[in-house]
Amino acid sequence: MSLEKEQLKKEIIKYGQLLIEKGLVIGTGGNISVRVNKELMMITPSGMAYDKLIPEDIVIVDMKGNIVEGDRKPSIEVNMHRSILRARKDINAVVHTHSVYASAIAITRQDLPPVTDAMAIVFGGAVKTAEYARTGTEDLAVQIVEALGDTAAALLANHGAVGVGKSLDEALGICELLEASAKIYIYSNVIGKPVVLSKQLIQKEREDMAVRYGQK
């Protein structure tokens, strides 16, 4: 195994453990994938605890879902991961979570509207909920790709959430923001009626941040 592949596998294990630590999944729930190159990706194995994984447990598959390297069975959601990576050439990592508040929105089959500046800037609008499809099916893969579009996150009806990014760090950050946003939205509904940011305000926020935010 090349040093690059070994490092990628270690990164996947590290971020799998972070999913548990941050409360974004419980047990063996959720899954993670990373693009290796145009033809290959790495993905977590099916039904194995993140804190027990070693690099050899991470599975390399091609973009048709065929196992190229590894003795483990890949995650049941391999079709979803490969479909996202095939559709989105701009991203390299996919993180699927079962976080509580995002899942609570997903089981209502509503979209999560943009109610905070952070959502406006990062998501650029509502986070859509994909039409319901059974776990691990091609139909689920189709539905999530459609709901995700060119954005950073989507919800899976009665299931959980997906965040994507150029790196695992970025994809995990998206999942954290999504969970925090869902929590804020749910709480705000308890004390009043949330005010959704308009498309015009969202566009202005994103333009301002592109110019003014960070060390440029």
Summary of the structure (lengths in Angstrom):
residues: 216
radius of gyration: 17.2
end to end distance: 38.7
largest distance: 55.7
contacts: 712
relative contact order: 0.14
helix: 46%
strand: 17%
